[in-house]
Amino acid sequence: MKILITGGLGYIGSHTAVEFSDDYEILIVDNLINSDISVLESLNQITKSNIIFEKVDLTDMISVNKLFDKHSDIKNIIHFAALKSVEESLKYPLKYYHNNITSLVNILSEIKKRKMEINFVFSSSCAVYGEPISLPIDENEKIKEALSPYANTKQICEKILTDFSKICENFNALSLRYFNPIGAHKSLKIGERPIGKAQNLVPIITQSVTGIRNELIVYGDDYQTHDGSCIRDYIHVSDLANAHICALKYLEKNNNIKNEYFNIGTGIGTSVFTLIKSFEKVTGQKVNFKIGARRPGDAIAAYSDNSKAIRVLNWKPRLGLDKALLSAWNWEKMKRINN
C-alpha cells in the first residue's frame, strides 16, 4: 500500500520513512523550506528502494489537488509537514498559523471530496499541554492556553482532526504528542540537519563543541527544578520513528478511531545541565556554555507518562539517552567530514 509522508525529508519524517520502507510504497512530499533534497538520496541508500518524491507546497490548494490526482491510491498518511520553532513562531505568528493549519485543512479537504479511506497519523507535540499541572504528563492533562503560536497550531490541528473524524466515516486518525527527539540514524546517513540557525538543544551543543558556535547559552538557571534548569523528556529519534509503525498498525486493526491521543516519550525527565554532563561523559568533549535569561514560551518541566502508548500501541522506547547523544555527536562529526 502507498503511504504519503508529508515533510518526509525533515528530521523526524526521514527517520520515519526508513521504518516504513520494508512494507509500504513510500511517497514523500516536502516543500524543502526546512529540509534538503540530498536527504532523499540518503534515504534511498539506507532503504535500498526508490522512494517517490514530490516537491509540493501543501498550503496551495491547487497543488494539493494535483498531488491527489496523480496519487489517487494513497491509503495511509503521516502528516509531519509544519513549521516547528517556538522562538520563530513568537516573532511570526501569522506565518505559523497559515502554514501549519492551511496544509492540514487542504489535505483533509481532498480526502473528503474524494471519499477516500484513510488511516491518518498526525505529528503533534507535548507543547499542546502548556505548563503542566502535574508530572509526568498523561493524555488526560487539561489542555490549557498555549505558550506559543507554534503550540497553538498543534492544539488547533488536533481539534480540526477530531471534528473532521466525526463527519468522515472511513477516516481513522490519531495524534502522537512528541516530546523531545534527539540523535541520528545508526547508519549516520540521516540526522538532525538544521537549516540556518539551530533551534534545538542537542545540535546547538554539538555545534558549540565543533566550533560552529562560540558557546551554548542555557536559558535560565533559576527555575524551580533540582538544578535550576528546564527539564525535558529526550527520546531517540529512531524510537520516535518506530512509534509511527505501531500507530499505523493500530489504525489498520481498529476502525472508527476518531483522533485518539498518545504521548511518545521516554517517561524520564532530564534537565539541561544533566544533559550537558551526559553528553560530556559519552563523548569525552567539553561543552562551553554560559547562563542566559529565560526564554519566552518555555515550560519549566515537561516529561511524559508514556504508559498508554506502551499498553495500547504495543510500543516502547529501546534506546537510551547516552546512545542518542553519542549518535548525535557522531552525526555532527560525519557532517563535517562530508562537507
N, C-alpha and C positions, 0 to 999 in steps of 0.2 A: 504494500500500500504506500501511496505517496504521502509524505509528511512535509508540511510547509513550516519552515523555521524562520520567522521574521527576526531581523537583527542577528542573523546566524553567523556573521563574520566578526561579531563582537566577542568580548571576553567570555561571558558565560555561554552565549549562543554557540560559539565554535566548539567549546568543550562538550556541549550537549549534542551537537551534530555527530561527534565521534561516537557517542553512546548509541545512537540510533542507526549507525551505518551498516550494521550486520543484517538488520531485519527490515529496513524501510528504504524506499526510494526517496532521497532527500532533495528537496527544493529549498534553497536558501534565497531569501530576499533581503537586501540591505541597500541603504542609500549611500553608504561609505562616508557618512559625516564623521562618525566616531570609530571607524574601522579602516582596514587596509585590504585591498584586493589580494595582496600576497598571502593572506591567511587562507584563501581558497586553495592555493597550490599546496600549502602545508597540510590542509585537511585531506586533500586527495592522496598525499603521500602517506599519511597516517592510516587512512581507511582503505587505501588501495582500491578506490572506487572513483566514479566520475559523478561528482555532485553537480546537480543543476543549479546554476546561479542566474538570478535576475536582478539587475540594478533598478530598484523601484522606490519612489517616494510615496509612502503609504498615506501621506496626507493629501495626495492628489487623487480624487475620486476616479477620474478618467483612467489613470494609470492602474489603479486597483482593479477596475472593471476589465481592462485588457489582460491583466495578470490572471484573473479567474476565467476569462475566455480561453486563454492559452492552456491553463492547467485546471480543467474542469473536474479532474479525477482526484483532487485533494480530499483526503478523509480525516486527516489529523492536523492540527495547528498548534505550534508552540510559539507564543507571542512574546518575544523579548524586546522588539523594536521600541526604544524610548530614550529620551534624554534622562540622565540619572545623577547629575551633580546637584547636591543640596545647595552649595555655595552659589553656583551659577543661577539656579532657579530663583534665589532671593533677588538677584540683580535683574533677571529677565523672565519674570513670571509668565508673561503672555506667550513667549516662545515655548515654554514648557506646557502650558495648557493647550496650545494649538497642536504641538507635535504629539504629545502623549495621548491626548484624548481623541483627536481627529483620526489618527491612524487606526485606533481600535474601532471607532464608530464606522469608518469606511469598510473595514473587513467584515464587521457584523452585518452591515447593510447588504453586502454581496451575498453573504450566507443566507440571509432572509429572502432576498429577491430570488435566489436560485433554488431555494428549498433544499439546501444541502444537509446531509447527515454528517455532523462534525463532532469530533472529540477535541476539546479546546483546553489547553493549559496556559494559564496567564502568569507571566512573570511579575509578581508583586513584591512587596518589601515589608520588613518589620517596621519601616518608617510609618506605616499606617497606624501604629499603636500610639505614636507620640511619646510623651513622658509616661512610662508605665506606672500603674498603681501598685502592682506587686510583681515580684521577681521569683522564679523565672516567669516569662510571659507565656500564657497559653492562649489558645484561639478564642477563649471566652472573654478575654480582656476587652473592656469597653473601648470602642473607637472614639477618640477624643479629637479636639481641634488639632489639625496637622501643624507641625513645627516649621514647615517649608512648603512652597508651591509644589516642589517635586513630590513630597509625601502626599499632598492633597490630590495630585493627579492619580496617584495609586489608589487612594480612597475612592475617588470618583469612578475610576475604571472598574474597580471591584463592584461598585453599586450598579454600574451600567451592565456588567455581565450578569449580575443577579436578576435584574429586571428583564434583560433580554432572554435569559434562560426560561423565564416563566411563560413567554409567548412563543417559544420555538420548541416544538415537541421533540425534534430529532437533534437537539443541541445539548451535549453533555459538557460541563465545564467545571474546572476547579482552579483555585488560585494558590500558588505557592508563595508564601511570605518568606523571602530570603533574609537571612541575617548577613554576615559579612564574608563574602567569598575571597579567598586568597590562594596563592600558589599557582602552579602550572602543570600541564600535562606531563606524564612521565617521559614522553618522547623528547621533550623540550623543543618541540616544533611550534607549539602554540602556548600562549600565556597572556598575562595582562599587558596590553600594549597601549598605554595612554597616548592619545592624540593631543599634542600641545602639553600644557602643564598638568602633571599628575595630580589627581584629587584624593586618591585613596592612600591610606597609611602605609601599607607594605611597599608599593612601588616607590613611594617617597623615601622610605627607609633605604631601599636598595639603590636608589639614585643618589642619595646623600653619601652612601658608602663608596660608590664608584666615582664620585666627584662631579656628577652631572648637576647636583645641587650642592650648595655650600654646607647646608645643615638641615636637620629636621626640626620643625617647630612643633612642640607639644602644646596644643591649645587648651591651656588651663591645668593647674596642679592643685586647685583649691576646691574641687568637687567633694561632695560627701561620700567618698569611697575610701577603701582601706589605704590607698596611697595617694589620693587626691586627683588621680587622672580618670578619664572616662573609661567605662567598661563596656566591651562588646563581645559578641559571640562570633569567633572567626572559624569558618568552615572551609576545608579544602575544596577548591572549585570542582574537582573531579567527583567528590561526594555529592556536591550540589547538582552536578550534571546528571548523575545516576538517579537522583530523585525524580527526574522527569520521565525516565523509563518506567519507574514504579508508578508514577502518577498516571501515565497513559494506559498502562496495563489495568489499573484500577477502573479507569473510564471505560475501557473496552469490555470489562467483565460486568459492569454495572450500568444500567440505563437510568435515565431521569435524574442525573446528578446536576443540581441547579446551583452551581458555583459554590462548592464546599471549600473551606479554607484549611491550609496546613502550614505550620511552621517548619522551615527547613534550616536547622542549625545544629550545633553540637550539644547544646544544653549546658555549656560551660562558659562562664563569664571570665574574660581576660582583660586586665587593664592595659592601658597604653604602655606604662612603664614595665609591666610584666612581659608584654610582647617584645619590647626592645631588648630586655635581658634574655629572653628565649632566642631571639634572632642572633644575638652576640654569642650565645652558647653553642648553637648548632652550626654557625658559620665561621666562628673564630674571628669575626670582624667587629671593630668598634664603631658604634653609631654616635656620630656627633650631633647633639641636639641642644636646643635651648627652650625655655618656657615662654610661651606667648599668652596673649589674652584669650579668654574664652571665645568660641566661635558661635555666632547666631545659628540656631537651628539644630544644635547638638543636644541630644538627650544625655542625661547623666549616666545612665546604665541601661543596657538592653541585651538580654540573653534569653534563649528560648527554653520553653518546655516543649520538647520535640516528641513527646510520648505518643501523640495522636498519629503523626506520620509513621512512627515505628510500628504502631499497632495496626493501623488501617491500610497503609500503603505497603507494608512489609519492606520498609527501607530503614537503613541506619547508617550513620557516618562511620567509615572504617579507617580513615587516615587522620592522624592527629595533628596538633599544632606544629610540632617540630618538623614533621615531614612536609607540611605545607610551606613553612618558612624556608626550609632548605631548597625546596623546588623553586620557590620564588627567586632565591639568590642564584641558583644555577641557571634559571631562565634569564636573569639580568646579565650574567656573565656571557651566556650564549649569544644574546643580542649584540653585545659589544664585539664579540669575535666576528659575527656575521657582518657587522657594519664596518 
